[in-house]
Amino acid sequence: MSQGRKGEAIDVLSRLAASPDQRTPEVESLIQERLREIEESLARESAGGPFRFAELLQGGPLGNFRRVLLACGVNVMQQFTGANMINYLAPVVYENTMGLSRNLSLILGGCTAITYFVASFIPLWTVDRFGRRVLLMFSATGLSTCFLLAAVLLSVGTKSAAYGATAMVFIFQIFLGIGFLPIPWLYPAEVSHTRIRAYTSAISSFVNWMCVFAVVEMTPPAIDQIGWRVFVIFAVLNACWVPIVYAFFPETANLSLEDVDHLFEKGGITGGVWGAPGGRTVIAHSDRIAGPGVSQARNDEEKLTETQGNIEHVERSSRDSASAEHRK
């Protein structure tokens, strides 16, 4: 729509709505309603003329600054989970904090990378089913627990405890794949409207890689100085992400771009996080046209039929009364 390709937009909405043989007048009207919402959203976003970077700092109904903070914040949290301490420096971690041999550390480093790769497929089945907020909080809880247990085991100082800590690192990779691996790459684009999406995504990616640089540069000296206690630091940080996500990050799963805008219309730093966004009920994308939308249209039709029936009943009663009076 923003590129003037309205015909293609209608075609896409029609395909999402229903197959051609299931296209009812109610579905067609709902497609047109969705098209109007998209046009209104684009008109609202383009009302300010050419883009200015100062818009990224604006609040108001669009909540641009809050969107940028959320996009950058989720990327900061991703890097300070300690994920890249493992992904970049696994052999160093195994050798210097757990006391394993160099060859075994290298082998385990490769196995850790394989676990990371396998875990990255988990979100294909979970990220839309359970939503962003739940997975981020669940992931952070698991990451914190794994690092805390690893620290406890390493504090014992035995070889068997070191192997137990190694197992915690592998489980850490699974919890990472569940939430904090994929969602920070999805979330910035989802919380941004079309006018600022490219800039927000670019800024959040820049912040992400700056945090990668910071973590990778700080971790080796930290390991040399405090050893296994570095796990405690990241365990505490991961525990902090749970209330932060709960309090400030709205759910974006299964919402259209227009529905996401309603999340920020309430204003503040927590508007739209817990309640119905924008004072309206937002329904899932998969149900918006083909499911509840059609049901709502049918409900409206049933109400109209019921109203017409009531009118006919009143008219019939009036005629009967008039006839009775006439016979008298």
ABEGO torsion letter per residue (X at the ends): XAAGBAAAAAAAAAAAABBAAABBAAAAAAAAAAAAAAAAAAAAAAAAEBBBAAAAABBEAAGAAAAAAAAAAAAAAAAAAGAAAAAAAAAAAAAAAAGBBAAAAAAAAAAAAAAAAAAAAAAAAAAAAAEAAAAAAAAAAAAAAAAAAAAAAAAAGBAAAAAAAAAAAAAAAAAAAAAAAAAAAAAAAAABBAAAAAAAAAAAAAAAAAAAAAAAAAAAAAAAAAEAAAAAAAAAAAAAAAAAAAAABBBABGBBAAAAAAAAAAEEAABGAABBBGGBBBBBAAAAAABAAAAAAAAAAAAAAAAAAAAAAAAAAAAAAAAAAAAX
